[in-house]
Amino acid sequence: MPLPVELQKRLDTPEFWRAYLFQENHLEDSDEDWDDEDVEDDTEDEPIVVEIPVGGGYALVLDIGGEFDMVDLGMRTPDSAEILEIGWDDQAHRHPDTLRWAELDLIARAAAVVDPTLRHPGPVLALAGRFVILGPADDLDAITPLMDAAYGPPPPGAGFWPRTRDWLDRADGRPHGIAWQRNPDGDWAVDQAGTDNPGRDLYSVRRSGSAFPFAAWRHLLAAAEATLAAVR
């Protein structure tokens, strides 16, 4: 499924990324004049729903609020019309720490096979990267160039553009005792070791023992693996 047209036409605009990443404060450092019409049109109150298919009827789903005040992360399964919520990001009660880097990279690669318009590295990493939380096993030397390529170079004169180093400031849980571990069922769950001053708290619905749909998520990843295996 291609990206929605209303999203495609905005991905190359600094205004979209500033609103999507809750970075309106960057206006103070920008020479650009902010105009709500730059990110809002006749569909300004309508959410933008992005489905990222990985094969087998599974998809990662991003639901971007019409006022750019919330982004929901969900998953679609072939046996239900319901989208399973697995995370969300807003500026109040957020729980964005949902994805391992290896999982998002796998999903992005599979999506590029299912829909070649979803090039990799590209919009899947750039849009869904906000839901990644990195742990001690992650290799920044391998990750950084992929995120650089996903964001791409800023357009001339852009006062704001997403940067990998800013993403790392949010996504890197390693200095704060955050790590991924297998739960008793063998699924990956995230947790934060006790520390007097973590500096960055973990906000996740994917802790061990939580109501996270671990089995459905396992099937989604298996579908993505199968998609890639079919073209090797």
LOSESE-613850 format. One line per field, with one value per atom (N, C-alpha, C): chain; atom name; z, y, x. Coordinates in steps of 0.1 Angstrom, whole numbers, plus 5000, padded with zeros to 4 digits. Example, Ala and Ser with C-alpha at 12.3 -4.5 7.8 and 13.67 -1.06 7.14 Angstrom:
mol <- [A, A, A, A, A, A]
atom <- [N, CA, C, N, CA, C]
pz <- [5078, 5078, 5078, 5071, 5071, 5079]
py <- [4943, 4955, 4967, 4978, 4989, 5000]
px <- [5132, 5123, 5132, 5128, 5137, 5129]
This chain:
mol <- [A, A, A, A, A, A, A, A, A, A, A, A, A, A, A, A, A, A, A, A, A, A, A, A, A, A, A, A, A, A, A, A, A, A, A, A, A, A, A, A, A, A, A, A, A, A, A, A, A, A, A, A, A, A, A, A, A, A, A, A, A, A, A, A, A, A, A, A, A, A, A, A, A, A, A, A, A, A, A, A, A, A, A, A, A, A, A, A, A, A, A, A, A, A, A, A, A, A, A, A, A, A, A, A, A, A, A, A, A, A, A, A, A, A, A, A, A, A, A, A, A, A, A, A, A, A, A, A, A, A, A, A, A, A, A, A, A, A, A, A, A, A, A, A, A, A, A, A, A, A, A, A, A, A, A, A, A, A, A, A, A, A, A, A, A, A, A, A, A, A, A, A, A, A, A, A, A, A, A, A, A, A, A, A, A, A, A, A, A, A, A, A, A, A, A, A, A, A, A, A, A, A, A, A, A, A, A, A, A, A, A, A, A, A, A, A, A, A, A, A, A, A, A, A, A, A, A, A, A, A, A, A, A, A, A, A, A, A, A, A, A, A, A, A, A, A, A, A, A, A, A, A, A, A, A, A, A, A, A, A, A, A, A, A, A, A, A, A, A, A, A, A, A, A, A, A, A, A, A, A, A, A, A, A, A, A, A, A, A, A, A, A, A, A, A, A, A, A, A, A, A, A, A, A, A, A, A, A, A, A, A, A, A, A, A, A, A, A, A, A, A, A, A, A, A, A, A, A, A, A, A, A, A, A, A, A, A, A, A, A, A, A, A, A, A, A, A, A, A, A, A, A, A, A, A, A, A, A, A, A, A, A, A, A, A, A, A, A, A, A, A, A, A, A, A, A, A, A, A, A, A, A, A, A, A, A, A, A, A, A, A, A, A, A, A, A, A, A, A, A, A, A, A, A, A, A, A, A, A, A, A, A, A, A, A, A, A, A, A, A, A, A, A, A, A, A, A, A, A, A, A, A, A, A, A, A, A, A, A, A, A, A, A, A, A, A, A, A, A, A, A, A, A, A, A, A, A, A, A, A, A, A, A, A, A, A, A, A, A, A, A, A, A, A, A, A, A, A, A, A, A, A, A, A, A, A, A, A, A, A, A, A, A, A, A, A, A, A, A, A, A, A, A, A, A, A, A, A, A, A, A, A, A, A, A, A, A, A, A, A, A, A, A, A, A, A, A, A, A, A, A, A, A, A, A, A, A, A, A, A, A, A, A, A, A, A, A, A, A, A, A, A, A, A, A, A, A, A, A, A, A, A, A, A, A, A, A, A, A, A, A, A, A, A, A, A, A, A, A, A, A, A, A, A, A, A, A, A, A, A, A, A, A, A, A, A, A, A, A, A, A, A, A, A, A, A, A, A, A, A, A, A, A, A, A, A, A, A, A, A, A, A, A, A, A, A, A, A, A, A, A, A, A, A, A, A, A, A, A, A, A, A, A, A, A, A, A, A, A, A, A, A, A, A, A, A, A, A, A, A, A, A, A, A, A, A, A, A, A, A, A, A, A, A, A, A, A, A, A, A, A, A, A, A, A, A, A, A, A, A, A, A, A, A, A, A]
atom <- [N, CA, C, N, CA, C, N, CA, C, N, CA, C, N, CA, C, N, CA, C, N, CA, C, N, CA, C, N, CA, C, N, CA, C, N, CA, C, N, CA, C, N, CA, C, N, CA, C, N, CA, C, N, CA, C, N, CA, C, N, CA, C, N, CA, C, N, CA, C, N, CA, C, N, CA, C, N, CA, C, N, CA, C, N, CA, C, N, CA, C, N, CA, C, N, CA, C, N, CA, C, N, CA, C, N, CA, C, N, CA, C, N, CA, C, N, CA, C, N, CA, C, N, CA, C, N, CA, C, N, CA, C, N, CA, C, N, CA, C, N, CA, C, N, CA, C, N, CA, C, N, CA, C, N, CA, C, N, CA, C, N, CA, C, N, CA, C, N, CA, C, N, CA, C, N, CA, C, N, CA, C, N, CA, C, N, CA, C, N, CA, C, N, CA, C, N, CA, C, N, CA, C, N, CA, C, N, CA, C, N, CA, C, N, CA, C, N, CA, C, N, CA, C, N, CA, C, N, CA, C, N, CA, C, N, CA, C, N, CA, C, N, CA, C, N, CA, C, N, CA, C, N, CA, C, N, CA, C, N, CA, C, N, CA, C, N, CA, C, N, CA, C, N, CA, C, N, CA, C, N, CA, C, N, CA, C, N, CA, C, N, CA, C, N, CA, C, N, CA, C, N, CA, C, N, CA, C, N, CA, C, N, CA, C, N, CA, C, N, CA, C, N, CA, C, N, CA, C, N, CA, C, N, CA, C, N, CA, C, N, CA, C, N, CA, C, N, CA, C, N, CA, C, N, CA, C, N, CA, C, N, CA, C, N, CA, C, N, CA, C, N, CA, C, N, CA, C, N, CA, C, N, CA, C, N, CA, C, N, CA, C, N, CA, C, N, CA, C, N, CA, C, N, CA, C, N, CA, C, N, CA, C, N, CA, C, N, CA, C, N, CA, C, N, CA, C, N, CA, C, N, CA, C, N, CA, C, N, CA, C, N, CA, C, N, CA, C, N, CA, C, N, CA, C, N, CA, C, N, CA, C, N, CA, C, N, CA, C, N, CA, C, N, CA, C, N, CA, C, N, CA, C, N, CA, C, N, CA, C, N, CA, C, N, CA, C, N, CA, C, N, CA, C, N, CA, C, N, CA, C, N, CA, C, N, CA, C, N, CA, C, N, CA, C, N, CA, C, N, CA, C, N, CA, C, N, CA, C, N, CA, C, N, CA, C, N, CA, C, N, CA, C, N, CA, C, N, CA, C, N, CA, C, N, CA, C, N, CA, C, N, CA, C, N, CA, C, N, CA, C, N, CA, C, N, CA, C, N, CA, C, N, CA, C, N, CA, C, N, CA, C, N, CA, C, N, CA, C, N, CA, C, N, CA, C, N, CA, C, N, CA, C, N, CA, C, N, CA, C, N, CA, C, N, CA, C, N, CA, C, N, CA, C, N, CA, C, N, CA, C, N, CA, C, N, CA, C, N, CA, C, N, CA, C, N, CA, C, N, CA, C, N, CA, C, N, CA, C, N, CA, C, N, CA, C, N, CA, C, N, CA, C, N, CA, C, N, CA, C, N, CA, C, N, CA, C, N, CA, C, N, CA, C, N, CA, C, N, CA, C, N, CA, C, N, CA, C, N, CA, C, N, CA, C, N, CA, C, N, CA, C, N, CA, C, N, CA, C, N, CA, C, N, CA, C, N, CA, C, N, CA, C, N, CA, C, N, CA, C, N, CA, C, N, CA, C, N, CA, C, N, CA, C, N, CA, C, N, CA, C, N, CA, C, N, CA, C, N, CA, C, N, CA, C, N, CA, C, N, CA, C]
pz <- [5000, 5000, 5000, 4989, 4989, 5001, 5004, 5014, 5009, 5019, 5015, 5007, 4998, 4989, 4998, 5008, 5016, 5024, 5027, 5034, 5024, 5012, 5002, 4999, 4998, 4993, 5005, 5017, 5028, 5033, 5029, 5034, 5031, 5021, 5017, 5023, 5032, 5038, 5052, 5056, 5070, 5079, 5074, 5083, 5087, 5078, 5082, 5093, 5092, 5101, 5115, 5114, 5127, 5135, 5128, 5134, 5139, 5130, 5133, 5145, 5146, 5157, 5169, 5170, 5181, 5183, 5173, 5174, 5170, 5174, 5170, 5176, 5187, 5194, 5184, 5174, 5165, 5156, 5157, 5150, 5154, 5167, 5171, 5164, 5159, 5153, 5138, 5132, 5118, 5112, 5099, 5091, 5084, 5085, 5078, 5086, 5079, 5085, 5087, 5099, 5102, 5098, 5091, 5086, 5088, 5096, 5098, 5085, 5074, 5062, 5055, 5060, 5055, 5058, 5070, 5073, 5074, 5072, 5073, 5061, 5055, 5043, 5046, 5035, 5037, 5046, 5048, 5056, 5070, 5074, 5086, 5098, 5099, 5111, 5109, 5098, 5095, 5098, 5105, 5108, 5095, 5094, 5083, 5088, 5081, 5085, 5075, 5080, 5072, 5075, 5065, 5067, 5060, 5068, 5063, 5062, 5050, 5049, 5049, 5055, 5056, 5049, 5045, 5039, 5048, 5042, 5050, 5056, 5052, 5058, 5070, 5074, 5085, 5081, 5090, 5087, 5100, 5100, 5110, 5106, 5116, 5113, 5121, 5114, 5121, 5119, 5129, 5129, 5134, 5125, 5128, 5130, 5142, 5145, 5136, 5133, 5123, 5128, 5141, 5146, 5149, 5145, 5148, 5163, 5171, 5185, 5191, 5183, 5187, 5175, 5178, 5168, 5175, 5169, 5175, 5166, 5173, 5166, 5169, 5158, 5159, 5149, 5150, 5140, 5135, 5122, 5116, 5115, 5118, 5116, 5106, 5100, 5089, 5095, 5108, 5113, 5121, 5119, 5127, 5119, 5120, 5114, 5124, 5136, 5147, 5146, 5147, 5148, 5163, 5165, 5179, 5182, 5192, 5197, 5204, 5200, 5207, 5212, 5210, 5215, 5210, 5216, 5212, 5217, 5209, 5213, 5213, 5223, 5224, 5234, 5239, 5247, 5262, 5265, 5278, 5285, 5280, 5287, 5276, 5271, 5259, 5264, 5255, 5257, 5243, 5239, 5225, 5225, 5236, 5236, 5233, 5220, 5216, 5207, 5199, 5188, 5191, 5188, 5187, 5174, 5173, 5160, 5150, 5153, 5144, 5138, 5146, 5142, 5132, 5135, 5125, 5112, 5113, 5101, 5092, 5099, 5092, 5086, 5093, 5088, 5076, 5077, 5066, 5053, 5055, 5044, 5037, 5046, 5040, 5033, 5039, 5033, 5019, 5017, 5004, 4994, 4998, 4989, 4985, 4995, 4992, 4984, 4987, 4980, 4977, 4965, 4962, 4963, 4964, 4966, 4980, 4989, 5003, 5003, 4997, 4995, 5009, 5009, 5022, 5019, 5028, 5039, 5034, 5040, 5036, 5046, 5041, 5049, 5061, 5060, 5071, 5083, 5081, 5092, 5097, 5088, 5092, 5100, 5096, 5103, 5116, 5115, 5127, 5136, 5132, 5141, 5155, 5156, 5169, 5179, 5175, 5184, 5187, 5183, 5186, 5199, 5207, 5219, 5218, 5218, 5216, 5229, 5228, 5240, 5238, 5247, 5247, 5235, 5229, 5218, 5205, 5204, 5191, 5187, 5174, 5169, 5162, 5169, 5163, 5150, 5148, 5136, 5124, 5126, 5115, 5114, 5125, 5125, 5119, 5123, 5120, 5105, 5096, 5082, 5076, 5082, 5077, 5080, 5092, 5096, 5088, 5086, 5078, 5064, 5058, 5045, 5045, 5056, 5057, 5057, 5065, 5066, 5053, 5047, 5035, 5038, 5028, 5031, 5032, 5040, 5041, 5028, 5024, 5013, 5015, 5005, 5006, 5015, 5024, 5032, 5044, 5046, 5056, 5070, 5078, 5092, 5101, 5098, 5106, 5097, 5101, 5094, 5104, 5103, 5113, 5111, 5122, 5122, 5130, 5126, 5133, 5147, 5149, 5163, 5172, 5167, 5176, 5178, 5168, 5170, 5181, 5180, 5190, 5204, 5205, 5219, 5225, 5217, 5222, 5223, 5213, 5211, 5219, 5223, 5229, 5244, 5247, 5261, 5269, 5262, 5269, 5281, 5280, 5292, 5304, 5302, 5312, 5317, 5316, 5321, 5314, 5302, 5294, 5285, 5286, 5278, 5274, 5263, 5258, 5263, 5268, 5273, 5269, 5268, 5266, 5278, 5276, 5288, 5289, 5299, 5301, 5289, 5280, 5268, 5256, 5258, 5247, 5239, 5242, 5235, 5240, 5231, 5236, 5243, 5255, 5263, 5267, 5271, 5274, 5289, 5296, 5310, 5313, 5324, 5329, 5342, 5343, 5356, 5366, 5378, 5389, 5389, 5390, 5390, 5398, 5405, 5412, 5403, 5392, 5383, 5369, 5364, 5350, 5339, 5342, 5332, 5321, 5318, 5308, 5312, 5315, 5319, 5308, 5310, 5300, 5300, 5289, 5287, 5277, 5281, 5272, 5277, 5267, 5271, 5268, 5265, 5261, 5271, 5284, 5295, 5297, 5303, 5306, 5315, 5312, 5320, 5316, 5306, 5303, 5293, 5289, 5280, 5265, 5263, 5249, 5241, 5229, 5221, 5215, 5224, 5220, 5209, 5210, 5200, 5186, 5186, 5173, 5167, 5176, 5171, 5166, 5172, 5168, 5154, 5151, 5138, 5128, 5131, 5122, 5118, 5127, 5124, 5115, 5118, 5110, 5096, 5094, 5081, 5073, 5080, 5074, 5070, 5078, 5075, 5063, 5062, 5050, 5038, 5039, 5027, 5021, 5030, 5026, 5021, 5027, 5023, 5009, 5005, 4992, 4981, 4984, 4973, 4974, 4983, 4984, 4974]
py <- [4988, 5000, 5012, 5021, 5033, 5042, 5051, 5061, 5070, 5075, 5083, 5096, 5100, 5111, 5124, 5126, 5138, 5137, 5125, 5124, 5125, 5119, 5120, 5134, 5143, 5157, 5165, 5159, 5167, 5162, 5150, 5144, 5152, 5160, 5168, 5182, 5185, 5198, 5199, 5209, 5210, 5212, 5219, 5221, 5208, 5198, 5186, 5179, 5178, 5172, 5179, 5192, 5200, 5196, 5196, 5193, 5178, 5169, 5155, 5151, 5158, 5154, 5163, 5171, 5180, 5190, 5196, 5205, 5219, 5224, 5237, 5248, 5244, 5253, 5257, 5249, 5252, 5265, 5269, 5282, 5293, 5293, 5304, 5305, 5294, 5294, 5293, 5295, 5293, 5307, 5308, 5320, 5318, 5306, 5304, 5310, 5315, 5319, 5308, 5306, 5294, 5298, 5289, 5291, 5278, 5278, 5265, 5258, 5266, 5260, 5252, 5254, 5246, 5231, 5228, 5214, 5210, 5220, 5217, 5222, 5213, 5217, 5214, 5210, 5208, 5195, 5187, 5175, 5177, 5190, 5193, 5185, 5182, 5175, 5160, 5155, 5141, 5135, 5123, 5117, 5111, 5110, 5103, 5089, 5079, 5065, 5059, 5054, 5049, 5034, 5025, 5011, 5006, 4999, 4995, 4979, 4974, 4959, 4952, 4940, 4932, 4918, 4915, 4903, 4894, 4885, 4876, 4883, 4895, 4902, 4910, 4910, 4918, 4932, 4941, 4955, 4962, 4971, 4981, 4993, 4999, 5010, 5022, 5034, 5047, 5055, 5060, 5069, 5082, 5092, 5105, 5114, 5120, 5128, 5140, 5144, 5155, 5168, 5170, 5182, 5180, 5169, 5165, 5166, 5161, 5162, 5148, 5137, 5124, 5115, 5105, 5095, 5081, 5073, 5060, 5050, 5040, 5028, 5016, 5009, 4997, 4986, 4975, 4964, 4958, 4955, 4948, 4933, 4925, 4910, 4905, 4894, 4890, 4884, 4881, 4875, 4884, 4897, 4907, 4920, 4927, 4941, 4951, 4947, 4956, 4959, 4972, 4975, 4974, 4966, 4964, 4975, 4983, 4994, 4989, 4993, 4988, 5000, 5012, 5023, 5036, 5047, 5060, 5071, 5082, 5093, 5106, 5113, 5126, 5134, 5145, 5154, 5154, 5143, 5142, 5129, 5118, 5105, 5095, 5098, 5090, 5076, 5066, 5053, 5049, 5056, 5053, 5042, 5037, 5028, 5014, 5011, 4998, 4989, 4995, 4986, 4985, 4973, 4971, 4975, 4980, 4985, 4974, 4962, 4950, 4948, 4950, 4947, 4958, 4970, 4981, 4979, 4976, 4974, 4962, 4951, 4940, 4944, 4951, 4956, 4965, 4974, 4983, 4976, 4966, 4958, 4950, 4944, 4936, 4945, 4956, 4966, 4970, 4972, 4976, 4965, 4953, 4942, 4941, 4943, 4942, 4954, 4966, 4978, 4986, 4985, 4991, 5006, 5012, 5027, 5030, 5020, 5022, 5019, 5027, 5024, 5023, 5015, 5013, 5016, 5024, 5031, 5043, 5046, 5057, 5060, 5062, 5067, 5059, 5045, 5037, 5039, 5040, 5043, 5057, 5066, 5080, 5083, 5076, 5079, 5070, 5058, 5049, 5048, 5055, 5055, 5061, 5069, 5075, 5065, 5053, 5043, 5032, 5035, 5026, 5030, 5020, 5023, 5014, 5019, 5012, 5006, 4995, 4988, 4985, 4979, 4977, 4969, 4960, 4952, 4959, 4971, 4978, 4985, 4984, 4989, 5003, 5014, 5027, 5029, 5023, 5025, 5019, 5009, 5004, 5011, 5016, 5022, 5036, 5044, 5058, 5061, 5054, 5057, 5054, 5044, 5041, 5052, 5057, 5068, 5081, 5083, 5094, 5094, 5082, 5080, 5081, 5076, 5076, 5091, 5099, 5113, 5121, 5117, 5124, 5138, 5145, 5158, 5169, 5179, 5189, 5197, 5202, 5211, 5224, 5231, 5243, 5253, 5259, 5270, 5265, 5251, 5246, 5250, 5256, 5260, 5248, 5238, 5226, 5214, 5203, 5191, 5180, 5168, 5157, 5153, 5151, 5147, 5134, 5126, 5113, 5116, 5126, 5128, 5132, 5139, 5143, 5130, 5122, 5109, 5101, 5100, 5092, 5097, 5110, 5116, 5111, 5108, 5103, 5088, 5081, 5067, 5059, 5065, 5057, 5055, 5043, 5040, 5034, 5032, 5026, 5033, 5047, 5053, 5054, 5049, 5051, 5037, 5027, 5014, 5007, 5011, 5004, 4993, 4982, 4970, 4961, 4954, 4944, 4930, 4923, 4909, 4900, 4887, 4877, 4875, 4875, 4871, 4856, 4851, 4836, 4829, 4835, 4829, 4830, 4837, 4838, 4850, 4859, 4871, 4882, 4892, 4903, 4913, 4917, 4928, 4938, 4950, 4960, 4964, 4967, 4971, 4981, 4987, 4997, 4993, 4991, 4987, 4999, 4995, 5006, 5014, 5027, 5037, 5049, 5056, 5067, 5079, 5080, 5092, 5087, 5081, 5075, 5086, 5098, 5108, 5107, 5095, 5093, 5081, 5083, 5072, 5063, 5051, 5042, 5043, 5045, 5046, 5035, 5024, 5013, 5004, 4999, 4989, 4975, 4974, 4961, 4956, 4957, 4952, 4937, 4929, 4915, 4915, 4906, 4905, 4914, 4923, 4933, 4926, 4934, 4929, 4931, 4934, 4936, 4923, 4924, 4912, 4905, 4899, 4893, 4882, 4874, 4863, 4869, 4879, 4885, 4892, 4898, 4905, 4895, 4884, 4873, 4869, 4868, 4863, 4874, 4887, 4897, 4897, 4895, 4894, 4882, 4871, 4859, 4861, 4869, 4872, 4881, 4890, 4899, 4890, 4881, 4872, 4864, 4859, 4851, 4859, 4871, 4880, 4882, 4884, 4886, 4873, 4862, 4849, 4845, 4850, 4846, 4853, 4863, 4870, 4868, 4860, 4858, 4848]
px <- [5009, 5000, 5009, 5008, 5016, 5013, 5022, 5019, 5008, 4999, 4988, 4993, 4986, 4990, 4993, 4984, 4985, 4998, 5004, 5016, 5028, 5027, 5038, 5042, 5032, 5035, 5041, 5041, 5046, 5060, 5064, 5076, 5089, 5088, 5100, 5100, 5090, 5089, 5093, 5102, 5106, 5094, 5083, 5072, 5065, 5064, 5058, 5067, 5080, 5088, 5088, 5088, 5088, 5075, 5064, 5051, 5051, 5055, 5054, 5063, 5074, 5084, 5082, 5071, 5068, 5079, 5084, 5096, 5092, 5080, 5077, 5086, 5093, 5102, 5114, 5116, 5127, 5124, 5111, 5108, 5116, 5120, 5128, 5142, 5147, 5160, 5158, 5146, 5144, 5141, 5145, 5142, 5129, 5123, 5110, 5099, 5089, 5077, 5067, 5062, 5053, 5039, 5033, 5019, 5012, 5002, 4995, 4991, 4989, 4985, 4996, 5008, 5019, 5018, 5012, 5010, 4995, 4986, 4972, 4965, 4957, 4949, 4935, 4927, 4913, 4911, 4921, 4919, 4926, 4927, 4935, 4930, 4917, 4912, 4912, 4916, 4916, 4929, 4930, 4942, 4948, 4961, 4968, 4972, 4967, 4969, 4979, 4990, 5000, 5001, 4999, 5000, 5013, 5021, 5034, 5033, 5030, 5028, 5041, 5041, 5053, 5050, 5038, 5034, 5025, 5018, 5009, 4998, 4994, 4983, 4987, 4999, 5004, 5009, 5008, 5013, 5015, 5025, 5027, 5019, 5012, 5003, 5007, 5008, 5010, 4998, 4992, 4980, 4984, 4986, 4991, 4979, 4977, 4966, 4965, 4953, 4951, 4957, 4958, 4964, 4979, 4985, 4999, 5002, 4992, 4994, 4996, 4994, 4996, 4999, 5008, 5010, 5008, 4999, 4997, 5004, 5010, 5016, 5008, 5004, 4996, 5001, 4994, 4997, 4984, 4984, 4973, 4976, 4967, 4968, 4958, 4960, 4951, 4938, 4937, 4925, 4916, 4919, 4910, 4910, 4899, 4898, 4903, 4905, 4910, 4925, 4929, 4943, 4947, 4957, 4962, 4972, 4968, 4977, 4989, 5001, 5013, 5022, 5018, 5025, 5019, 5023, 5018, 5028, 5028, 5037, 5028, 5029, 5023, 5031, 5026, 5034, 5029, 5022, 5016, 5019, 5012, 5013, 5018, 5029, 5034, 5040, 5039, 5045, 5051, 5062, 5067, 5078, 5083, 5094, 5089, 5088, 5081, 5090, 5098, 5105, 5120, 5125, 5139, 5143, 5156, 5161, 5160, 5165, 5165, 5151, 5141, 5127, 5123, 5125, 5121, 5129, 5142, 5150, 5144, 5140, 5134, 5121, 5113, 5100, 5102, 5111, 5114, 5118, 5127, 5132, 5121, 5112, 5101, 5091, 5089, 5079, 5084, 5097, 5102, 5101, 5100, 5098, 5083, 5074, 5060, 5056, 5061, 5058, 5070, 5076, 5088, 5089, 5077, 5077, 5082, 5081, 5086, 5101, 5109, 5124, 5130, 5141, 5148, 5163, 5169, 5163, 5156, 5144, 5136, 5125, 5113, 5102, 5098, 5099, 5095, 5104, 5117, 5127, 5124, 5123, 5121, 5109, 5098, 5085, 5083, 5087, 5085, 5097, 5108, 5120, 5117, 5107, 5104, 5100, 5096, 5092, 5103, 5115, 5126, 5132, 5137, 5145, 5157, 5169, 5181, 5186, 5192, 5198, 5213, 5220, 5234, 5239, 5230, 5234, 5234, 5229, 5227, 5241, 5244, 5256, 5253, 5257, 5254, 5262, 5273, 5281, 5273, 5265, 5257, 5244, 5238, 5225, 5226, 5236, 5237, 5236, 5243, 5242, 5228, 5221, 5208, 5198, 5199, 5190, 5194, 5207, 5211, 5204, 5205, 5199, 5184, 5178, 5163, 5158, 5165, 5160, 5164, 5176, 5180, 5185, 5191, 5196, 5185, 5187, 5176, 5175, 5163, 5162, 5169, 5173, 5180, 5172, 5179, 5173, 5164, 5164, 5155, 5160, 5152, 5155, 5155, 5147, 5147, 5146, 5153, 5153, 5157, 5150, 5153, 5168, 5175, 5189, 5190, 5200, 5202, 5206, 5215, 5220, 5209, 5199, 5187, 5179, 5177, 5170, 5177, 5190, 5198, 5196, 5195, 5193, 5180, 5170, 5157, 5157, 5163, 5162, 5172, 5183, 5194, 5191, 5187, 5184, 5196, 5207, 5219, 5224, 5226, 5231, 5222, 5209, 5199, 5194, 5202, 5199, 5188, 5185, 5174, 5180, 5174, 5179, 5167, 5170, 5161, 5165, 5155, 5158, 5146, 5150, 5139, 5131, 5118, 5109, 5108, 5101, 5100, 5095, 5087, 5081, 5091, 5102, 5112, 5110, 5100, 5098, 5107, 5110, 5118, 5109, 5113, 5107, 5117, 5113, 5122, 5120, 5131, 5130, 5141, 5140, 5150, 5156, 5169, 5175, 5173, 5172, 5171, 5184, 5182, 5193, 5188, 5197, 5193, 5188, 5195, 5192, 5193, 5182, 5183, 5184, 5180, 5181, 5170, 5166, 5155, 5148, 5135, 5126, 5122, 5119, 5113, 5098, 5092, 5078, 5074, 5069, 5067, 5056, 5047, 5037, 5043, 5056, 5062, 5071, 5067, 5075, 5071, 5080, 5077, 5065, 5055, 5043, 5032, 5034, 5024, 5014, 5004, 4994, 4998, 5010, 5015, 5012, 5007, 5003, 5016, 5023, 5036, 5034, 5024, 5022, 5020, 5011, 5008, 5020, 5028, 5040, 5050, 5051, 5060, 5056, 5043, 5038, 5041, 5039, 5043, 5057, 5066, 5080, 5083, 5077, 5079, 5074, 5063, 5058, 5068, 5074, 5084, 5097, 5101, 5112, 5109, 5096, 5092, 5092, 5088, 5088, 5103, 5112, 5126, 5132, 5128, 5134, 5129, 5117, 5112, 5119, 5127, 5134, 5149, 5154, 5168, 5173]
